[in-house]
Amino acid sequence: MARIAPDLAAAWPRYRNLDRTLAGVAARRSNVSEVWAWLGSYEIARAYAARLFCEANVATMPARLEHTSDALNRLLGTMSFWARLSPRQRDALVADNHAIHQRLGRPIRSSTVACLVTARRTPRTSAGRPCVGIDGLSL
């Protein structure tokens, strides 16, 4: 991507391992919008969301993926950045993925983490008090 579409690559989210991802969530869990902003590298955090929801929790499901170059190129074609590439850039990326697959002689491996973020809505009657879970314990 850095060679084919340097402007898109410059804005690409930085890689984070699972420990760093979870530490970032923990540091922001008092505001669910900050958790979402951190996870997606989006500018969507809003201070008022901290008053609307109790602390956020996250469940993760790491996965290792293996793709042929054709499968990887089909997957990339479903992503929003693909529409921002020129036809020449798309062709170059497809060709590079085929070359990588050939050079490796095995599937192209990547990893991903699916994250489920939950946060209980703050009850209107408990402004300023801790959130209370279903079992009556403070969360």
C-alpha positions, 0 to 999 in steps of 0.5 A: 500500500505504501508504494501503490497508494502512499496517501491512503497508506499514510492514513492507515491505522497503526498495527496494535497487538492484542495486549496494546488493544486491550490496554487502550480499551482499559484506559478509555472504558469510562467513555464508550465513545472513546473505546470505539474511537480507539478501536476503529481509529475514528474521530468519534469520541464525545465527552457527553457519552461518559454520562450516558453509559456505564463503563464499557466492556470488551470481549475479543475473538482473535483469529488467524486468517489464511488467504490465496491471493484471489481470496485476499483480493476479493476481500480487499474489494469489499473494503471502503479504501478499495473505492478510493484506489484508481483502476491502475492502483487496484491492478497493481495491488492485485498483481502484488498480492499474486506475486507475494502468494507465489513467492511464499508458496503458501497462503498469505497469513494475517490476523484480526481481532473481532471486538464486542463492546458493551456498555449499560445505559446509565439509569436516569434516576441514578445521575452521579451514582455508580451503575448497578448491575442486574445482580445489584452489585455496583459495576 
